[in-house]
Amino acid sequence: MSERRITAEAVFQTTMILVTTGRVIADACSMTTDLAKGSDSVASLFAILDRETKIQPDDPQGCKPEKLTGEVQIVGVDCAYPSRPDVIIFKGFSLDIIPACLLCTPAQLNENPLAQIEELFYDPLRGVVKIDGRDIRTYNLRALRRHIGLVSQAPTLFSGTIRENIMYGAETGSEAEVEDAARSANAHDFISKVNPAILLLDEATSALDSASEKAVQEALDRVMAGRTSVVVAHRLSTIQNCAVIAVLEGGVVVEKGTHVSLIAKGPSGKYFGLVSLQQGGGQH
């Protein structure tokens, strides 16, 4: 300034630019770790998006049934979760499931992949699952799932509106259907309108209190009438009216029959022991 090479105005402008830019650079440097983590996350995300699925959801060559009878055959199935391949859940598991058939698991079995296999979320290690006499792997997966309703133990709400969650997976649906489903706490009206041939209930009432469970169970009993229903349940009071009860232990069916026939086996029976345990206060 003394040599008149720069004006006072330019000095103040330069100073402000340097101070402001330096602050921005300092803030950016403090985020270096987060930026590195973000870069790794993006790479992982694109790896997932680029991954080829082993089960094609919309195989054009797959069978697209207009209607299903709902007969399910499970033949010699070995199964383990993909995240735990060394822990076998089913070992040579075989079972024919007819309308109003119920599957009961003992209380110590915390997870049951039966619903996931029937929905073809993943393939069994060995054996085959058939619906209406056809291997489920030969069906068009999207078409098959239109005939299957699933009520899981821990349902998840996707990001979005309630209407979008109700309509998730459905290609079409009227506003009246959405409103009926929203008004019903147990979604009975919505399930009835979808009218699945096969209904999978995986601990559907386990998270409810006694009053809510009774209301939901009554609705489910009406929904299950006239269709193949597979219910995985630890609360044995909810399954006593089912046509067939299969008791699993160690991934193998150890008893099968009606509530009356299984109770008639007395203390030596597995089902009798489970019922006695829960009636004695050991609810699971």
Secondary structure, 3 states (H helix, E strand, C coil): CCCCCCCHHHHHHHHHHHHHHHHHHHHHHHCHHHHHHHHHHHHHHHHHHHCCCCCCCCCCCCECCCCCCCCEEEEEEEEECCCCCCCEEEEEEEEEECCCEEEECCCCCCCCCHHHHHCCCCCCCEEEEEECCEEHHHECHHHHHCCEEEECCCCCCCCCCHHHHHHCCCCCCCHHHHHHHHHCCCCHHHHHHHCCCEEEEECCCCCCCHHHHHHHHHHHHHHHCCCEEEEEECCHHHCCCCCEEEEEECCEEEEEECHHHHHCCHHHCHHHHHHHHHHCCCCC
